[in-house]
Amino acid sequence: MLSNHLQDGIGMARLPWTQLPSSEEPEGLASNIDDELLAAARNLSGVGSGVESLDYEVIENYAYREQQAQKGKLWVNYYIIIKWFFALLIGIGTGFAAVFINLAVENFSGWKYTATFTIIQHSYLAGYLVFVLFNLALVFSSVFIVTHFAPAAAGSGIPEIKGYLNGVDTHGILLFRTLIGKIFGSIGSVGGGLALGKEGPLVHTGACIASLLGQGGTAKYHLNSKWLRMFESDRDRRDLVTCGCAAGVAAAFRAPVGGVLFALEEVTSWWRSHLMWRVFFTSAVVAVVVRSAMSWCKSGKCGHFGSGGFIIWDISDGQEDYSFQELLPMAIIGVIGGLLGALFNQLTLYITKWRRSYLHKKGSKVKIYEACLISVITSTVSFGLPLLRKCSPCPDSEGIECPRPPGLDGNFVNFFCSKDNEYNDLATIFFNTQDDAIRNLFSAKTFHEYSAQSLLTFLVMFYTLAVVTFGTAVPAGQFIPGIMIGSTYGRLVGMSVVKFYKKLNVEEGTYALLGAASFLGGSMRMTVSLCVIMVEITNNLKLLPLIMLVLLISKAVGDFFNEGLYEVQARLRSIPLLESRPKQFMRNMTAKEACKNQQVVYFPRVVQVGEVVSVLRSTQHNGFPVVDHAQNGETVVIGIILRSHLVVLLQSKVDFQSSPFPCGPRGVLNSHKLSDFVKPATSKGKSIEDIHLTEEELQLYLDLAPFINPSPYVVPEDMSLAKVYNLFRQLGLRHIFVVPRASRVLGLITRKDLLIEENGNASTTTDLQSTSNSTI
């Protein structure tokens, strides 16, 4: 039932619970449910060698307790201040990264379109070649960076970050080179005109910045500081990465509240009020940084950077009201979004499977050829299709610039037109950055700007390009392409409504917005965060009920067919996510049934060094129960010790002893710092293969008692697997001991027992009847 790829720990009973099961028993009553069990319960066949579970549980060993005893109130307050300071740094860093990416993309695109439009005045063939080569150079730079410098920078990075916050670490996703590859790779892929966006990679960028700040920088590239190295546990790093994810969304969409809700709804598995405040503060800092940069760019110092301010697509001057008659076509938009979103998820799953199974196994050159080929095809489609469309005369409305100058954002592009006062509606979408194209589709007071044939052509071609491009070896987000697709069919529905309800005040741009929301809801299955993001980026609160309607419908329709995009991609990447709810069959299974046939591996309290080395080399377990003998000779489990801690002890050698008897805690902090036992955030840390011991050292002994976690989480053997699942996920655990029924009860903890003051007295804020008893 269980795979052999994720055996991270096997546990046993502890103290008066029971004695250890004998080796003759085929199904030991004491075992451990870890990440392997739950991954297997979700029908995962295993994960890649680069995936490892994280230890979010506090290891309360002797070293930890000794260090905590030395910390006073001053240190606690200092620690809290440092957390807020790091939230400030994460917001500033992510904001500047987003501004840099936007500036680079907008300027590269502006230069490209300006050069292309200048050359096509003399030769369309020469203009086509320049357009293709410009895009090809940018895409080549992106795929080259990913394949040769930062492989983990490919894709959006959101499934990997979601896995990290769920308790699974994919090696390489938070490295410094991944951050650099994500930033410059996004510039190349988005600026190169591929059917993908920069918003997903910005979430990954924010997470990388947060992780690097949390560990004080990167030692490999000599960009580190011991003064920043404050957070040394996976739990603290998890909080920082959560702040980084929210900052990435806030920077990408200039939607700070949407960033907070995105982190809460989509990527985190564990949340608390204190973290909410820091995440909110980080997003607010990002908003200030981005707004300041936008204000500075209005002076014309940013080259071709667009003029869309803090609100990306302002449609506040659009449709002011809606009638009951419009609810039906709006519901239809929700259904279309659910169907197209689910189809998109399924198609990208099939293509990515084929790509990973056959194409990408042939090496980096094939990945480069593939990305370059897709770039040429995308450029050819973008340049060639508008040539097949007839131009339309410019509208007579005042205040509309038609046609617009080349290289600037706006509607009405003059491309392959015989007259100067004409525009090509298909070129208006293709010959723009994606942000500007969406602004055009969302625009109000632009009736009949687009023909149904042009919108349908763009929808089919861009949908196909988005499916094919997703999964290539470049940084790729799906937010903006999803908005492009949805706004196209949304505007098509809006055009139909305008023709059918001629007397209603209907704006096609309003339906484009609802279409964008419906496709994202049908593909990514987000509701609350996506709803707030759409309101923030369009500055139109009046449409909030309509956005909620289409999101609920599209999500319901999409859920009927498959999972959300990030869940599908996580499963494809063999990231064993624990979903918010256990599977139904788990309610009919017990913990004992789930961990049957496990072979118990444990250490005695005082163990020979050679035995430790032998066990570590012959197994891949992450945690090992430690046993001792009680006064009556009964064997009991006294705690659990982690593999990484054993490797540290073997490497330091200072705790080796010649006596096979316990020596008790003897100032562990004098020989070890607590940071010695922390796994680096951006590397796998030391392994047993890095340890070299002499024959004499292998004959010595180790007393493990000072280094074990004496209070691991335990569950009775007959607890339902569903309850174990919830406990495991909500507490962010890596191991749970499964033990037989206890023979004694020492007491019962009630709410009153937890409402105690620092002096140990019970709180008088409430009068609760205690049900505690001394011993039963």
Solvent accessible surface area in square Angstrom, and as a share of the most:
residue,aa,sasa,rsa
1,M,140,0.62
2,L,42,0.21
3,S,22,0.14
4,N,125,0.64
5,H,124,0.55
6,L,7,0.04
7,Q,58,0.26
8,D,13,0.07
9,G,2,0.02
10,I,13,0.06
11,G,0,0.00
12,M,2,0.01
13,A,0,0.00
14,R,60,0.22
15,L,63,0.31
16,P,37,0.24
17,W,50,0.18
18,T,38,0.22
19,Q,117,0.52
20,L,26,0.13
21,P,31,0.20
22,S,57,0.37
23,S,106,0.68
24,E,140,0.63
25,E,72,0.32
26,P,119,0.75
27,E,73,0.33
28,G,15,0.15
29,L,63,0.31
30,A,0,0.00
31,S,2,0.01
32,N,0,0.00
33,I,0,0.00
34,D,3,0.02
35,D,14,0.07
36,E,8,0.03
37,L,0,0.00
38,L,0,0.00
39,A,5,0.04
40,A,14,0.11
41,A,2,0.02
42,R,36,0.13
43,N,133,0.68
44,L,19,0.10
45,S,100,0.65
46,G,14,0.13
47,V,15,0.09
48,G,40,0.38
49,S,115,0.74
50,G,27,0.26
51,V,18,0.10
52,E,61,0.28
53,S,5,0.03
54,L,5,0.03
55,D,33,0.17
56,Y,3,0.01
57,E,26,0.12
58,V,54,0.31
59,I,31,0.16
60,E,61,0.27
61,N,3,0.02
62,Y,81,0.31
63,A,0,0.00
64,Y,55,0.21
65,R,119,0.43
66,E,42,0.19
67,Q,47,0.21
68,Q,71,0.31
69,A,89,0.69
70,Q,129,0.57
71,K,51,0.21
72,G,44,0.42
73,K,147,0.62
74,L,150,0.75
75,W,84,0.29
76,V,73,0.42
77,N,82,0.42
78,Y,103,0.39
79,Y,37,0.14
80,I,86,0.44
81,I,111,0.56
82,I,22,0.11
83,K,28,0.12
84,W,89,0.31
85,F,88,0.37
86,F,2,0.01
87,A,1,0.01
88,L,62,0.31
89,L,46,0.23
90,I,0,0.00
91,G,0,0.00
92,I,59,0.30
93,G,24,0.24
94,T,0,0.00
95,G,0,0.00
96,F,124,0.51
97,A,11,0.08
98,A,1,0.01
99,V,24,0.14
100,F,92,0.38
101,I,1,0.00
102,N,13,0.07
103,L,39,0.19
104,A,18,0.14
105,V,6,0.04
106,E,19,0.09
107,N,21,0.11
108,F,64,0.26
109,S,4,0.03
110,G,4,0.04
111,W,126,0.44
112,K,3,0.01
113,Y,18,0.07
114,T,47,0.28
115,A,34,0.27
116,T,0,0.00
117,F,9,0.04
118,T,76,0.44
119,I,50,0.25
120,I,7,0.04
121,Q,132,0.59
122,H,162,0.72
123,S,45,0.29
124,Y,72,0.27
125,L,125,0.62
126,A,39,0.30
127,G,0,0.00
128,Y,54,0.21
129,L,90,0.45
130,V,44,0.25
131,F,5,0.02
132,V,14,0.08
133,L,111,0.55
134,F,53,0.22
135,N,3,0.02
136,L,47,0.24
137,A,62,0.48
138,L,17,0.08
139,V,0,0.00
140,F,91,0.38
141,S,46,0.29
142,S,0,0.00
143,V,0,0.00
144,F,92,0.38
145,I,42,0.21
146,V,3,0.02
147,T,20,0.12
148,H,106,0.47
149,F,80,0.34
150,A,1,0.01
151,P,90,0.57
152,A,30,0.23
153,A,0,0.00
154,A,30,0.23
155,G,7,0.07
156,S,7,0.05
157,G,2,0.02
158,I,0,0.00
159,P,4,0.03
160,E,20,0.09
161,I,0,0.00
162,K,26,0.11
163,G,0,0.00
164,Y,4,0.01
165,L,4,0.02
166,N,21,0.11
167,G,12,0.12
168,V,9,0.05
169,D,17,0.09
170,T,29,0.17
171,H,78,0.35
172,G,11,0.10
173,I,4,0.02
174,L,4,0.02
175,L,22,0.11
176,F,47,0.20
177,R,65,0.24
178,T,1,0.01
179,L,17,0.08
180,I,50,0.26
181,G,0,0.00
182,K,0,0.00
183,I,21,0.11
184,F,91,0.38
185,G,0,0.00
186,S,0,0.00
187,I,11,0.06
188,G,2,0.02
189,S,0,0.00
190,V,21,0.12
191,G,0,0.00
192,G,2,0.02
193,G,33,0.31
194,L,2,0.01
195,A,2,0.02
196,L,1,0.01
197,G,1,0.01
198,K,14,0.06
199,E,3,0.02
200,G,0,0.00
201,P,1,0.01
202,L,0,0.00
203,V,1,0.00
204,H,1,0.00
205,T,0,0.00
206,G,0,0.00
207,A,0,0.00
208,C,0,0.00
209,I,20,0.10
210,A,0,0.00
211,S,0,0.00
212,L,14,0.07
213,L,37,0.18
214,G,0,0.00
215,Q,25,0.11
216,G,1,0.01
217,G,18,0.17
218,T,14,0.08
219,A,70,0.54
220,K,139,0.59
221,Y,78,0.30
222,H,157,0.70
223,L,105,0.52
224,N,69,0.35
225,S,37,0.24
226,K,138,0.58
227,W,201,0.70
228,L,51,0.25
229,R,99,0.36
230,M,46,0.21
231,F,2,0.01
232,E,52,0.23
233,S,49,0.32
234,D,18,0.09
235,R,72,0.26
236,D,22,0.11
237,R,11,0.04
238,R,7,0.03
239,D,5,0.03
240,L,6,0.03
241,V,0,0.00
242,T,1,0.01
243,C,1,0.00
244,G,0,0.00
245,C,0,0.00
246,A,0,0.00
247,A,0,0.00
248,G,0,0.00
249,V,1,0.00
250,A,1,0.01
251,A,2,0.01
252,A,7,0.05
253,F,3,0.01
254,R,21,0.07
255,A,0,0.00
256,P,26,0.17
257,V,66,0.38
258,G,0,0.00
259,G,0,0.00
260,V,6,0.04
261,L,38,0.19
262,F,0,0.00
263,A,0,0.00
264,L,68,0.34
265,E,64,0.29
266,E,13,0.06
267,V,2,0.01
268,T,18,0.11
269,S,22,0.14
270,W,52,0.18
271,W,58,0.20
272,R,70,0.25
273,S,74,0.48
274,H,125,0.56
275,L,1,0.01
276,M,64,0.29
277,W,159,0.56
278,R,15,0.05
279,V,0,0.00
280,F,98,0.41
281,F,68,0.28
282,T,0,0.00
283,S,1,0.00
284,A,41,0.31
285,V,16,0.09
286,V,0,0.00
287,A,17,0.13
288,V,98,0.56
289,V,20,0.11
290,V,6,0.04
291,R,132,0.48
292,S,64,0.41
293,A,16,0.13
294,M,15,0.07
295,S,67,0.44
296,W,134,0.47
297,C,15,0.09
298,K,152,0.64
299,S,74,0.48
300,G,61,0.59
301,K,127,0.54
302,C,11,0.07
303,G,60,0.58
304,H,51,0.23
305,F,33,0.14
306,G,16,0.15
307,S,93,0.60
308,G,15,0.15
309,G,19,0.18
310,F,31,0.13
311,I,48,0.24
312,I,7,0.04
313,W,1,0.00
314,D,77,0.40
315,I,9,0.04
316,S,60,0.39
317,D,97,0.50
318,G,7,0.07
319,Q,3,0.01
320,E,116,0.52
321,D,101,0.52
322,Y,70,0.27
323,S,34,0.22
324,F,172,0.72
325,Q,99,0.44
326,E,3,0.01
327,L,58,0.29
328,L,122,0.61
329,P,12,0.08
330,M,0,0.00
331,A,27,0.21
332,I,82,0.41
333,I,0,0.00
334,G,0,0.00
335,V,59,0.34
336,I,50,0.25
337,G,0,0.00
338,G,0,0.00
339,L,84,0.42
340,L,42,0.21
341,G,0,0.00
342,A,5,0.04
343,L,85,0.42
344,F,0,0.00
345,N,0,0.00
346,Q,54,0.24
347,L,61,0.30
348,T,0,0.00
349,L,15,0.07
350,Y,127,0.48
351,I,48,0.25
352,T,5,0.03
353,K,100,0.42
354,W,130,0.46
355,R,5,0.02
356,R,103,0.38
357,S,52,0.34
358,Y,137,0.52
359,L,35,0.17
360,H,32,0.14
361,K,156,0.66
362,K,142,0.60
363,G,31,0.30
364,S,43,0.28
365,K,145,0.61
366,V,33,0.19
367,K,56,0.24
368,I,17,0.09
369,Y,145,0.55
370,E,20,0.09
371,A,1,0.01
372,C,23,0.14
373,L,110,0.55
374,I,11,0.05
375,S,1,0.01
376,V,50,0.29
377,I,79,0.40
378,T,8,0.04
379,S,2,0.01
380,T,55,0.32
381,V,21,0.12
382,S,12,0.08
383,F,4,0.02
384,G,24,0.23
385,L,34,0.17
386,P,0,0.00
387,L,51,0.25
388,L,143,0.71
389,R,49,0.18
390,K,173,0.73
391,C,28,0.17
392,S,38,0.24
393,P,102,0.64
394,C,22,0.13
395,P,53,0.33
396,D,145,0.75
397,S,65,0.42
398,E,171,0.77
399,G,88,0.85
400,I,59,0.30
401,E,111,0.50
402,C,30,0.18
403,P,41,0.25
404,R,20,0.07
405,P,53,0.34
406,P,64,0.40
407,G,10,0.09
408,L,94,0.47
409,D,45,0.23
410,G,22,0.21
411,N,24,0.12
412,F,8,0.03
413,V,2,0.01
414,N,43,0.22
415,F,1,0.00
416,F,103,0.43
417,C,27,0.16
418,S,110,0.71
419,K,124,0.52
420,D,126,0.65
421,N,92,0.47
422,E,26,0.12
423,Y,7,0.03
424,N,0,0.00
425,D,4,0.02
426,L,1,0.01
427,A,0,0.00
428,T,0,0.00
429,I,3,0.01
430,F,18,0.07
431,F,1,0.00
432,N,12,0.06
433,T,21,0.12
434,Q,28,0.12
435,D,14,0.07
436,D,8,0.04
437,A,0,0.00
438,I,0,0.00
439,R,60,0.22
440,N,2,0.01
441,L,0,0.00
442,F,2,0.01
443,S,25,0.16
444,A,18,0.14
445,K,123,0.52
446,T,20,0.12
447,F,86,0.36
448,H,134,0.60
449,E,7,0.03
450,Y,4,0.01
451,S,37,0.24
452,A,49,0.38
453,Q,117,0.52
454,S,0,0.00
455,L,0,0.00
456,L,99,0.49
457,T,39,0.23
458,F,2,0.01
459,L,21,0.11
460,V,84,0.48
461,M,58,0.26
462,F,14,0.06
463,Y,23,0.09
464,T,67,0.39
465,L,12,0.06
466,A,0,0.00
467,V,7,0.04
468,V,54,0.31
469,T,0,0.00
470,F,14,0.06
471,G,19,0.18
472,T,4,0.02
473,A,7,0.05
474,V,0,0.00
475,P,0,0.00
476,A,0,0.00
477,G,0,0.00
478,Q,5,0.02
479,F,1,0.01
480,I,4,0.02
481,P,0,0.00
482,G,0,0.00
483,I,1,0.00
484,M,5,0.02
485,I,1,0.00
486,G,0,0.00
487,S,0,0.00
488,T,0,0.00
489,Y,7,0.03
490,G,0,0.00
491,R,1,0.00
492,L,31,0.15
493,V,24,0.14
494,G,0,0.00
495,M,18,0.08
496,S,67,0.44
497,V,6,0.04
498,V,30,0.17
499,K,128,0.54
500,F,158,0.66
501,Y,44,0.17
502,K,168,0.71
503,K,204,0.87
504,L,53,0.27
505,N,101,0.52
506,V,5,0.03
507,E,5,0.02
508,E,6,0.03
509,G,2,0.02
510,T,4,0.02
511,Y,0,0.00
512,A,0,0.00
513,L,0,0.00
514,L,0,0.00
515,G,0,0.00
516,A,0,0.00
517,A,0,0.00
518,S,0,0.00
519,F,1,0.00
520,L,2,0.01
521,G,0,0.00
522,G,0,0.00
523,S,1,0.01
524,M,3,0.01
525,R,21,0.08
526,M,0,0.00
527,T,27,0.15
528,V,86,0.49
529,S,0,0.00
530,L,0,0.00
531,C,9,0.06
532,V,36,0.21
533,I,1,0.00
534,M,1,0.00
535,V,20,0.11
536,E,36,0.16
537,I,1,0.01
538,T,0,0.00
539,N,71,0.37
540,N,8,0.04
541,L,124,0.62
542,K,119,0.50
543,L,4,0.02
544,L,53,0.26
545,P,71,0.44
546,L,3,0.02
547,I,0,0.00
548,M,93,0.42
549,L,57,0.28
550,V,0,0.00
551,L,3,0.01
552,L,108,0.54
553,I,40,0.20
554,S,0,0.00
555,K,60,0.26
556,A,66,0.51
557,V,31,0.18
558,G,0,0.00
559,D,71,0.37
560,F,167,0.69
561,F,116,0.48
562,N,30,0.15
563,E,65,0.29
564,G,4,0.04
565,L,0,0.00
566,Y,6,0.02
567,E,32,0.14
568,V,4,0.02
569,Q,2,0.01
570,A,1,0.00
571,R,105,0.38
572,L,26,0.13
573,R,51,0.19
574,S,35,0.23
575,I,4,0.02
576,P,7,0.04
577,L,6,0.03
578,L,14,0.07
579,E,43,0.19
580,S,79,0.51
581,R,188,0.68
582,P,16,0.10
583,K,82,0.35
584,Q,131,0.58
585,F,82,0.34
586,M,0,0.00
587,R,128,0.47
588,N,126,0.64
589,M,35,0.16
590,T,39,0.23
591,A,0,0.00
592,K,65,0.28
593,E,82,0.37
594,A,2,0.01
595,C,3,0.02
596,K,90,0.38
597,N,106,0.55
598,Q,30,0.13
599,Q,140,0.62
600,V,31,0.18
601,V,30,0.17
602,Y,90,0.34
603,F,0,0.00
604,P,50,0.32
605,R,48,0.17
606,V,23,0.13
607,V,1,0.01
608,Q,58,0.26
609,V,0,0.00
610,G,21,0.20
611,E,73,0.33
612,V,0,0.00
613,V,11,0.07
614,S,66,0.42
615,V,25,0.14
616,L,1,0.00
617,R,132,0.48
618,S,87,0.56
619,T,27,0.15
620,Q,136,0.60
621,H,11,0.05
622,N,11,0.06
623,G,0,0.00
624,F,0,0.00
625,P,0,0.00
626,V,0,0.00
627,V,8,0.04
628,D,38,0.20
629,H,127,0.57
630,A,41,0.31
631,Q,195,0.87
632,N,118,0.61
633,G,51,0.49
634,E,55,0.25
635,T,30,0.18
636,V,21,0.12
637,V,1,0.01
638,I,40,0.20
639,G,0,0.00
640,I,8,0.04
641,I,1,0.00
642,L,8,0.04
643,R,42,0.15
644,S,39,0.25
645,H,11,0.05
646,L,0,0.00
647,V,4,0.02
648,V,27,0.16
649,L,0,0.00
650,L,0,0.00
651,Q,84,0.37
652,S,42,0.27
653,K,77,0.33
654,V,90,0.51
655,D,8,0.04
656,F,30,0.12
657,Q,29,0.13
658,S,92,0.59
659,S,48,0.31
660,P,66,0.41
661,F,143,0.60
662,P,71,0.45
663,C,64,0.38
664,G,19,0.18
665,P,73,0.46
666,R,106,0.39
667,G,19,0.18
668,V,5,0.03
669,L,40,0.20
670,N,139,0.71
671,S,53,0.34
672,H,6,0.03
673,K,133,0.57
674,L,37,0.18
675,S,38,0.24
676,D,57,0.30
677,F,13,0.05
678,V,44,0.25
679,K,40,0.17
680,P,58,0.36
681,A,11,0.09
682,T,26,0.15
683,S,46,0.30
684,K,113,0.48
685,G,31,0.30
686,K,116,0.49
687,S,49,0.32
688,I,8,0.04
689,E,119,0.53
690,D,74,0.38
691,I,5,0.03
692,H,144,0.64
693,L,36,0.18
694,T,75,0.43
695,E,122,0.55
696,E,126,0.57
697,E,36,0.16
698,L,40,0.20
699,Q,106,0.47
700,L,53,0.27
701,Y,55,0.21
702,L,0,0.00
703,D,0,0.00
704,L,0,0.00
705,A,24,0.19
706,P,3,0.02
707,F,1,0.00
708,I,8,0.04
709,N,3,0.01
710,P,31,0.20
711,S,49,0.31
712,P,17,0.10
713,Y,87,0.33
714,V,51,0.30
715,V,2,0.01
716,P,36,0.23
717,E,29,0.13
718,D,72,0.37
719,M,41,0.18
720,S,30,0.19
721,L,0,0.00
722,A,3,0.03
723,K,120,0.51
724,V,0,0.00
725,Y,2,0.01
726,N,47,0.24
727,L,54,0.27
728,F,7,0.03
729,R,42,0.15
730,Q,107,0.48
731,L,57,0.29
732,G,11,0.10
733,L,11,0.06
734,R,9,0.03
735,H,11,0.05
736,I,0,0.00
737,F,0,0.00
738,V,0,0.00
739,V,8,0.05
740,P,14,0.09
741,R,155,0.57
742,A,55,0.43
743,S,93,0.60
744,R,131,0.48
745,V,62,0.36
746,L,121,0.60
747,G,34,0.33
748,L,84,0.42
749,I,132,0.67
750,T,32,0.19
751,R,169,0.62
752,K,67,0.28
753,D,48,0.25
754,L,127,0.63
755,L,63,0.31
756,I,101,0.51
757,E,92,0.41
758,E,151,0.68
759,N,115,0.59
760,G,52,0.50
761,N,93,0.47
762,A,52,0.40
763,S,16,0.11
764,T,134,0.78
765,T,118,0.69
766,T,55,0.32
767,D,135,0.70
768,L,59,0.30
769,Q,162,0.72
770,S,50,0.32
771,T,75,0.44
772,S,46,0.30
773,N,81,0.41
774,S,94,0.61
775,T,78,0.45
776,I,120,0.61
